[in-house]
């Protein structure tokens, strides 16, 4: 087997939040043959998610992690997915992602982002976290970049475009950020693991 | 007089301004402590310890700020 795919097939990635970022990061990693995904969210699919998230109209009202598991299995029927329908917090992050090598921070809420990144960096010594900040609005696609902040932290985004100021989230811009995250995760796996 | 670095940029403070803690630094910078991950000299400071973490002359502070959207 090609060395890239061999490494990907042995890696476990945690997806914290399965909205616009997480559902698309998961799809990209499944297409690349990731070994296992631990997908975590507490939400259900709503109609206004469909402008950017990897769900379908007939899934509105369904538990997100269950609907996403079905969609990922339609890409690769043999994919290994652990779906957990729970709200992540400071107390349960460590246990839920104990098996993961890398965790993708894919939340919407800024405080949730802070909690996830801080917990991984301060309490989960051997794990990487790939986060996203600044992807709301439209256009300015080339302002979205991947930055290596420190040994175990990568942040993608433009760093300033929040939903609070930009008012909209669009499939293109959120998708660019999600693909930056998936791309950074593949690079970590292939080059550093 | 003393100097610290915040995200690589030097900031000067008068002798009488030290010491201050990380919470006070974030207030001075108008940064919401609920949406920032902080490192001092490469070590992560948990948010619950911001107000007891003293900033000293020569410290290098990294602030990673998160904006909502996903």
Interface residues (C-beta under 8 A of the other chain):
Chain A: X17 X19 X20 X21 X22 X106 X107 X108 X109 X110 X111 X113 X114 X117 X118 X121 X122 X131 X132 X133 X134 X135 X136 X149 X150 X153 X155 X157 X159 X160 X161 X162 X163 X164 X165 X166 X169 X174
Chain B: X34 X35 X36 X37 X39 X42 X44 X46 X47 X62 X64 X65 X66 X67 X68 X69 X70
